[in-house]
Amino acid sequence: MRRTFTWLPWVLLILVTLGFLAWQQYQQPKAPVAADGVKMPVEKVEPLVSTTRTGGIESYNAAVKVAAPAVVNIFTTQKVKKAEHPLLNDPAFREFFGDEVPDQFGQEQNENSLGSGVIVRSDGYILTNNHVIAQADQIVVGLNDGRRAVAKIIGTDPDSDLAVIKIELDKLPVLPFKLSANEVGDVVLAIGNPFGVGQTVTQGIISATNRSDLGINTYEDFIQTDAAINPGNSGGALIDVAGNLIGVNTAIFSQSGGSLGIGFAIPAKVCQQILNSILKDGRVVRGWLGISLMPVQQENILEPKQTGVVVADVLPQGPAAKAGIKKGDKIIQVNGETITSASHLINYVALQAPNSTIKVEVVRDDKPLTLNVVVTERKAQNNNSQYIPLPQ
């Protein structure tokens, strides 16, 4: 009887081992799959850094080696017409110089610009800033490995200053989106092509998150960083120390045009949403109310900051006007969510599907009022700003 069951512990050990291995495999992050079946890279968790014997960080070269190949240089060409000098239309001037008058004025010439981009899918889709490729007649993408390809525009979103372009090359490196939370103080690296000198890496930290109401874009939820960002970095990558894409570098606050340590990047989560929307619908679909807003006036600076926003103006025949919202109304809640700022309300409404109904809680003449608003689709608009979208 004893000999009959001597194999039982070995069988149990094998089963436990197989179960443990299966559990480990289950715990591994699975590659996300896009709607069209393309596998997306998985966010890395472990920092890719070199450390000293005492545990201090010596280098971020491992993270750079992972991310840098997926960051590209973008060269754009735009045909512009040279301004004609007013003297050329003066008969006396032409009579004096005769046939010696130069004729190149008024002719077309090419203007070249520089920017950066990030390869986000292995089939050639690249994220960049809309202002990098706007008005371009030709877009050429230069890879870190020396290859170059002409790109075509897939879709643009001026309201967020993002654009999707595509190149036809194989064996493309890809950066994974980091969709988990970013914390103030986290070390970040900015990769791009500042001033056209070639791919450059700068290091800093996340200075702030959820920056909004800056007047840079219509829709704002920026990561602020002190990593040096300069003209030409537009559309480049902001990565963490594991080589994940945290955001796309977009703008700087500057009085000189150079870096003052206040740069802004569009978070990866927003970038992914816009990428998916453009690939699915060819454009970004957002909800819209048809109102302009201003913050609540704070009479006493010592009091807690007030929530809500005040309606500065209402577009006639717009969704808000049809629902009965009036100039001077204070919007305090939408669908039960307390509104903290104008950007909060704009971003919340943008996520609502056109033709859906939202409940808007307002205060009018010190009395609460609930209005049902049927959201419509917002059309893209240009936006002027005191901030500098990084020039190419």
Stockholm file with secondary structure:
# STOCKHOLM 1.0

chainA/1-392         MRRTFTWLPWVLLILVTLGFLAWQQYQQPKAPVAADGVKMPVEKVEPLVSTTRTGGIESYNAAVKVAAPAVVNIFTTQKVKKAEHPLLNDPAFREFFGDEVPDQFGQEQNENSLGSGVIVRSDGYILTNNHVIAQADQIVVGLNDGRRAVAKIIGTDPDSDLAVIKIELDKLPVLPFKLSANEVGDVVLAIGNPFGVGQTVTQGIISATNRSDLGINTYEDFIQTDAAINPGNSGGALIDVAGNLIGVNTAIFSQSGGSLGIGFAIPAKVCQQILNSILKDGRVVRGWLGISLMPVQQENILEPKQTGVVVADVLPQGPAAKAGIKKGDKIIQVNGETITSASHLINYVALQAPNSTIKVEVVRDDKPLTLNVVVTERKAQNNNSQYIPLPQ
#=GR chainA/1-392 SS CTGGGTTHHHHHHHHHHHHHHHHHHHHSCCCCBCTTSCBCCCCCCSCCCEECTTSCEEECHHHHHHHGGGEEEEEEEEEEECCCCGGGGCHHHHHHHGGGSCCCTTCEEEEEEEEEEEECSTTSEEEEEHHHHTTCSEEEEECTTSCEEEEEEEEEETTTTEEEEECCCSSCCCCCBCCSCCCTTCEEEEEECGGGSCCEEEEEEEEEEEECCSSSSSSCCEEEECSCCCTTCTTCEEECTTSCEEEEEEEECCSSSSCCSCEEEEEHHHHHHHHHHHHHHSSCCCEECCEEEEECCCSCTTSCCCCCEEEEEECTTSHHHHHTCCTTCEEEEETTEECCSHHHHHHHHHTSCTTCEEEEEEEETTEEEEEEEECEECCCCCCCCSSEECCC
#=GC SS_cons         CTGGGTTHHHHHHHHHHHHHHHHHHHHSCCCCBCTTSCBCCCCCCSCCCEECTTSCEEECHHHHHHHGGGEEEEEEEEEEECCCCGGGGCHHHHHHHGGGSCCCTTCEEEEEEEEEEEECSTTSEEEEEHHHHTTCSEEEEECTTSCEEEEEEEEEETTTTEEEEECCCSSCCCCCBCCSCCCTTCEEEEEECGGGSCCEEEEEEEEEEEECCSSSSSSCCEEEECSCCCTTCTTCEEECTTSCEEEEEEEECCSSSSCCSCEEEEEHHHHHHHHHHHHHHSSCCCEECCEEEEECCCSCTTSCCCCCEEEEEECTTSHHHHHTCCTTCEEEEETTEECCSHHHHHHHHHTSCTTCEEEEEEEETTEEEEEEEECEECCCCCCCCSSEECCC
//
